[in-house]
Structures are given as structure tokens and as C-alpha cells.
């Protein structure tokens, strides 16, 4: 989907009502112009051109060019479509309608390139095109306003929960205890761990306030989490973290991938054959694909709605608010395995999160 505001916000009844009104307007004009006897002939032949012009402009040109700020392409394609529609109408009128009219000879005296006809045809058709497009734009604007209000409301309700989830006290205390033990065993490793912890705190408290951050910073955050988590494990290879592709200047909403990784650390088994926790991030041209898999602790209820302390439903809702239908989240729950696959587009700019990003 090119632009989410072009989701179906017109009912079938709304479309039928619009075209019924157009038919009534044509009927009134036919009565005024004293060609009411030819009304159904003209409508049956020319109405398809009106329908094509309206829906092509409103559902293709506007969302793909005008709303994407490709103004010159929009103007070029609009003019090109106008020429095709108006000339198509003229061909139908000249070669199919005029021969059926009683006073055909009078009409046929007019040459094919009869300029007043082209002007009337353009006014008749594109008045309805611009009217319908205006209705679409207005209804979409109203929908966007409601969506923005929902974002703000959701942000206010979720802000404290997200703040608490970002500073996980258990993770922090366990890390500090591990560093304390390392001070006497391996001072260099303890020093490196402190640096990692400071990087995590800096990202959570400062950099994650932005609507979007560099993807490499989110990756660095996860790498720091993985390194600190390995301090608690006998086998460092128990956690596998792989990044395929190059992040370059890729952007992403902050703390979007972290809850799924935290969930694996919190509820995954910490012992057993390696690898027990697998994290893979694939960076493609048009999307990011995150896969997190972990073995489930005995007695843990995989149906429990819990991910990183903020709730799986909140994570899903945040993704919906950010990407609408342009993302995919698959969750596979089994007795001894928990696996998620998240696909989000890299080219579509997410919605403003207001306070939701804190």
C-alpha cells in the first residue's frame, strides 16, 4: 500500500449515492438543454469515461503522486489522462452516438476537432473528478485527525509503562552484581561491562526520546544487552546474535526491537545446549526482518501476555499505530519453544508517536 489514508473509508452505499447524484445532475442539465430524449444514450456511452476518470485520479494519481509530493509527475499524468479521456469521449460521441440521433446530419456538420465540445466535455467530467477527489481528501483528513488523537491518547496511557519497561530493575541489579564479581576476577572485563551498561543507559534515557533513531544505534543497544547477559551464562555461545545486511543510514523508531529481545532473556531458558536464544536481524532494501527464538522455561505459560514488561498487546498496538497494515508480526508458541518474526518496512516513514516513543 502506498498511502494508508487510502484504505476503504467510503462505503458501497456512499459510492452509489455519489453516482446517483451525478445522474440526477446530468438529467437536470439534459432537461434544461432540451436534449432529454437523448439522455440515456449519452449516459450509457459516456458514464464509463466519468467513472474511469474519477477513480483513476482519486485512487491512483492522488495517493501515488500528489500525496507523495511528486507534483510534476502528478500534473503530467493528470494532463495525459485528461487527453485520453476527452478524446475517448469524442470518438464515442462522433462515431457511435451521433449516427443514432434523429438530427445526426446537424451534428455531423461539426468537425471531429470541434473545440467547444472538448471544453464542455472537460468541464462535465472533471468537475465530478475534482468533487470526488475533494471528498476523499476531506474524509481522509478527518480520519487522520482521529488517528492523531488516538496516538496522543495511547501515548499518554503508555508513557509510564514504556518508561518502566526500558529501565528493567532486575536486569540492572543482576548486571551490577555480575560486574561486582568481575572486579576481583577480570578487571578489564568489568571495565568493558561498565561501558556497555553506560551505553544502554544513555540510549534509554536520552537517544530514545526521538521519533526515529539510526538503526545501528538500536543494534548497538541490543549488542550491549547480549554482552551483559552473557556474563550470567556459563556458555557465552548460548546466545546467538546475527545481523545480515548493512544498516548505513537506516532509521527506525527507538526501542521497537528491544522488547522482543528482552522477552527472550526474561522467559527463555538459561541453561542447556547452545544456542538456546537466537536473535537474527535481516536488513533488506525495503524491510527489516527480526527473528527471536528461545526455549521456554518449565512451568512458564506461553500464552501469558508479557513482553519486556509492557505487554504483548501494547507492542502489537504500537506497531499498528506506527505502520498500520504495512507490517507483519508472527508469534509461534509451543510447549518448549517461543519464536517471533517481525517484518517492518524500511521505506515508509512511521507515524509520529508523540509521547509514545519515550
C-alpha positions in Angstrom: 0.0 0.0 0.0 1.3 3.4 -1.0 -0.6 5.5 1.4 -2.6 4.2 4.3 -5.2 7.0 4.2 -6.5 5.4 1.0 -7.9 2.5 2.9 -11.6 2.0 2.4 -13.4 4.8 4.2 -16.2 5.0 1.6 -19.0 2.5 1.9 -20.5 1.0 -1.2 -23.6 3.0 -0.4 -21.5 6.2 -0.4 -20.2 5.4 -3.9 -23.7 4.6 -5.2 -25.1 7.8 -3.7 -22.4 9.9 -5.3 -23.1 8.4 -8.8 -26.9 8.7 -8.2 -26.4 12.4 -7.6 -24.3 12.7 -10.7 -27.0 11.0 -12.8 -29.6 13.5 -11.4 -27.4 16.5 -12.2 -27.0 15.2 -15.8 -30.7 14.7 -16.0 -31.4 18.2 -14.9 -28.8 19.6 -17.4 -30.4 17.5 -20.2 -33.8 18.9 -19.3 -32.5 22.5 -19.3 -30.6 21.9 -22.6 -33.6 20.3 -24.3 -31.9 17.1 -25.1 -33.7 14.9 -22.6 -34.7 12.5 -25.3 -31.1 11.6 -25.8 -30.3 11.3 -22.0 -29.9 7.5 -21.8 -27.9 7.3 -25.0 -25.3 9.8 -23.7 -25.3 8.3 -20.2 -24.8 4.7 -21.3 -21.9 5.7 -23.6 -20.2 8.4 -21.6 -20.7 7.5 -17.9 -17.9 4.8 -18.1 -15.4 7.6 -19.0 -16.5 9.6 -16.0 -16.1 6.6 -13.7 -12.6 5.8 -15.1 -11.5 9.4 -14.7 -12.8 9.8 -11.2 -11.3 6.6 -9.8 -8.1 6.8 -11.7 -7.5 10.3 -10.3 -8.7 9.7 -6.8 -7.3 6.2 -6.2 -4.1 6.3 -8.3 -2.8 9.8 -9.1 -3.5 11.4 -5.7 -2.1 8.8 -3.3 0.9 7.8 -5.5 2.0 11.3 -6.7 0.2 14.3 -5.2 0.4 13.0 -1.6 3.9 11.7 -2.1 4.8 15.3 -3.2 5.7 14.2 -6.7 4.0 17.3 -8.1 5.4 17.4 -11.6 4.6 13.7 -12.2 1.1 14.3 -10.9 0.5 17.2 -13.3 2.0 15.3 -16.2 0.0 12.1 -15.6 -3.2 14.1 -14.9 -2.9 16.0 -18.2 -2.1 12.8 -20.1 -5.2 11.1 -18.6 -7.3 14.1 -19.4 -6.3 14.0 -23.1 -7.1 10.2 -23.3 -10.5 10.6 -21.5 -11.7 13.6 -23.5 -10.5 12.3 -26.9 -12.1 8.9 -26.0 -15.4 10.6 -25.3 -15.1 12.5 -28.6 -14.5 9.3 -30.6 -17.5 7.6 -28.9 -19.8 10.7 -29.5 -18.7 11.3 -33.1 -18.7 7.7 -34.3 -21.3 5.9 -32.1 -23.8 8.4 -30.6 -24.3 10.9 -33.4 -25.3 8.3 -36.0 -28.1 7.2 -33.6 -29.6 10.7 -33.3 -32.5 11.9 -35.3 -30.8 15.1 -36.3 -27.5 13.4 -36.9 -26.7 15.5 -40.0 -26.7 18.7 -38.0 -24.2 17.2 -35.6 -22.0 15.7 -38.3 -21.5 19.2 -39.8 -19.3 19.8 -36.8 -15.7 18.6 -37.4 -14.2 16.0 -35.2 -11.9 18.6 -33.6 -14.8 20.8 -32.5 -13.2 22.8 -29.7 -16.3 23.8 -27.8 -17.2 20.2 -27.4 -13.8 19.4 -25.8 -14.2 22.3 -23.4 -17.7 21.2 -22.4 -16.6 17.5 -22.0 -13.7 18.6 -19.8 -15.9 20.7 -17.6 -18.6 18.0 -17.3 -16.2 15.2 -16.5 -13.5 16.8 -14.4 -16.0 18.8 -12.3 -17.0 15.4 -10.9 -13.4 14.2 -10.7 -12.3 17.2 -8.6 -15.5 17.0 -6.5 -15.0 13.3 -5.7 -11.2 13.8 -5.0 -12.1 16.7 -2.7 -14.5 14.5 -0.7 -11.8 11.8 -0.5 -9.2 14.2 0.7 -11.5 15.7 3.3 -12.7 12.3 4.6 -9.1 11.2 4.8 -8.1 14.3 6.7 -10.8 13.7 9.2 -9.6 10.1 9.6 -6.1 11.3 10.1 -7.2 13.7 12.8 -8.9 11.0 14.6 -5.9 8.8 14.3 -3.6 11.5 15.6 -5.9 11.9 18.6 -5.8 8.2 19.2 -2.0 8.4 19.0 -1.9 11.1 21.7 -4.3 9.2 23.9 -2.4 6.0 23.5 0.8 7.8 24.2 -0.4 9.3 27.4 -1.6 5.9 28.7 1.5 4.1 27.6 4.2 6.6 28.6 4.9 5.4 32.1 4.6 1.7 31.2 7.1 2.2 28.5 9.5 4.1 30.8 9.3 1.4 33.4 9.9 -1.3 30.8 13.0 0.5 29.5 14.7 0.5 32.9 14.3 -3.1 33.9 15.4 -3.2 37.6 16.1 -7.0 37.6 18.4 -6.6 34.5 20.1 -3.6 36.1 20.7 -5.3 39.5 21.8 -8.5 38.0 24.3 -6.7 35.8 25.7 -4.7 38.6 26.1 -7.8 40.7 27.9 -9.6 37.9 30.2 -6.5 37.4 30.9 -6.5 41.1 32.1 -10.1 40.9 34.3 -9.3 37.9 36.1 -6.5 39.6 38.2 -9.1 41.5 38.4 -11.7 38.7 38.8 -9.8 35.5 39.1 -6.0 35.8 39.3 -5.4 32.1 36.1 -7.4 31.5 34.5 -5.5 34.4 35.5 -2.2 32.8 34.1 -3.2 29.4 30.8 -4.2 31.1 30.5 -0.9 32.8 31.0 0.8 29.4 28.3 -1.4 27.9 25.9 -0.6 30.8 26.5 3.1 30.3 25.8 2.8 26.6 22.5 1.1 27.5 21.5 3.8 30.0 22.5 6.6 27.6 20.3 5.2 24.8 17.3 4.6 27.1 17.4 7.9 28.8 18.4 10.3 26.0 18.5 9.0 22.5 15.2 7.1 22.6 13.3 10.3 23.1 13.5 10.9 19.3 10.8 9.7 16.9 13.4 7.8 14.9 17.0 6.8 15.5 19.7 5.3 13.4 19.1 1.5 13.2 22.8 0.9 14.1 22.1 2.5 17.5 19.2 0.1 18.1 21.6 -2.7 17.1 24.3 -1.4 19.4 21.8 -1.4 22.3 20.9 -5.0 21.6 24.6 -6.0 21.3 25.3 -4.4 24.7 22.3 -6.2 26.2 23.6 -9.5 24.8 27.1 -8.9 26.1 25.9 -8.2 29.6 23.5 -11.1 29.5 26.4 -13.4 28.6 28.1 -12.5 31.9 25.4 -14.6 33.6 25.9 -17.7 31.4 28.4 -20.5 31.6 28.5 -20.8 27.8 28.8 -17.4 26.0 27.7 -19.1 22.8 24.3 -19.8 24.4 23.1 -16.5 22.9 23.5 -16.0 19.1 23.0 -12.6 17.7 23.4 -12.1 13.9 22.9 -9.0 11.7 22.7 -9.6 8.0 22.9 -6.6 5.7 24.2 -3.1 6.3 22.4 -0.5 8.3 24.1 2.5 6.8 21.8 5.4 7.4 18.7 3.3 8.0 16.2 4.7 10.6 13.8 3.0 13.0 11.5 4.1 15.9 13.6 3.6 19.1 13.0 0.7 21.4 11.0 -1.1 18.8 13.0 -4.3 18.5 14.2 -4.4 22.2 11.0 -5.7 23.9 11.2 -9.0 21.9 14.8 -9.5 22.8 14.1 -8.7 26.5 11.3 -11.2 26.4 13.7 -13.9 25.3 16.1 -13.1 28.1 13.4 -12.9 30.7 11.4 -16.0 29.9 13.9 -18.1 28.0 15.9 -21.0 29.5 19.4 -20.0 30.5 20.9 -23.5 30.5 21.1 -26.4 28.1 22.6 -27.0 24.7 23.7 -23.9 22.7 22.3 -22.0 21.1 19.3 -21.5 23.5 18.5 -17.9 22.4 18.8 -17.0 18.7 18.4 -13.4 17.5 18.6 -12.6 13.8 18.1 -9.2 12.1 18.0 -9.1 8.4 18.3 -5.6 6.8 16.9 -5.7 3.3 16.3 -2.9 0.7 12.7 -2.4 1.6 12.2 -4.0 5.0 13.7 -5.2 8.3 13.1 -8.8 9.5 13.7 -9.7 13.1 13.6 -13.3 14.3 13.9 -14.2 18.0 13.7 -17.7 19.2 14.2 -19.1 22.7 13.5 -22.3 24.7 10.8 -21.7 27.2 11.4 -22.3 30.9 9.5 -25.2 32.5 6.2 -24.0 34.1 6.1 -20.8 32.1 2.8 -20.1 30.5 3.5 -19.1 26.9 0.0 -17.7 26.5 0.7 -15.1 29.1 0.6 -11.6 27.5 4.0 -10.4 28.6 6.8 -9.0 26.5 9.6 -7.0 28.1 7.2 -5.7 30.9 4.9 -3.7 28.7 2.6 -6.4 27.5 2.5 -8.1 24.1 -0.8 -6.3 23.3 0.9 -2.9 23.8 3.7 -3.9 21.5 1.2 -5.0 18.8 -0.7 -1.8 19.3 2.4 0.3 18.9 3.2 -1.5 15.7 -0.3 -0.9 14.4 -0.1 2.8 15.2 3.3 3.1 13.6 2.8 1.1 10.5 -0.9 0.3 10.2 -1.1 -2.6 7.8 2.4 -2.3 6.5 4.0 -4.7 9.0 3.8 -8.4 9.9 4.2 -10.0 13.3 4.0 -13.8 13.5 4.2 -15.4 17.0 4.7 -19.1 17.3 4.0 -20.6 20.7 4.8 -24.2 21.5 5.3 -26.1 24.7 9.1 -25.7 24.8 9.7 -23.0 22.2 8.8 -19.4 21.7 9.5 -17.7 18.3 8.6 -14.4 16.8 9.1 -13.0 13.3 8.7 -9.3 12.8 8.7 -7.6 9.4 8.5 -3.8 9.1 9.1 -1.6 6.1 12.3 0.5 5.9 11.0 2.9 3.3 7.7 4.0 4.9 8.1 6.7 7.5 6.2 5.7 10.7 3.6 7.9 12.2 4.5 10.5 14.8 4.5 8.8 18.2 4.0 12.0 20.2 4.9 10.7 23.7 4.6 7.1 22.8 8.3 7.0 22.0 9.5 7.9 25.5 
